[in-house]
């Protein structure tokens, strides 16, 4: 039996793929070079100085996430804790995404 906290290889690969796509979306929303966002640690704050996501860019990002993954972050996470970092957003989306 697999421990619920231990990711299976397929779920790890799925999460990595989601994170890669999210990094591209973050770069586009924040108008940053994709290579810069790709090189940032996963715990980088989305609204911190490295990414500097604005509220308008955040709305753009949330729309892109909903369109691509079918996850309405704003509706499912009212406190928007999932927007803390690249990792928290990737974890949230991976756990709730619908297959498209």
Secondary structure, 3 states (H helix, E strand, C coil): CCCCCCCCHHHHHHHHHHHHHHHHHHHHHHCCCHHHHHCCCCCCECCCCCCCCCHHHHHHHHHHHHHHHCCCHHHHCCCCHHHCEHHHHHHHHHHHCCCC
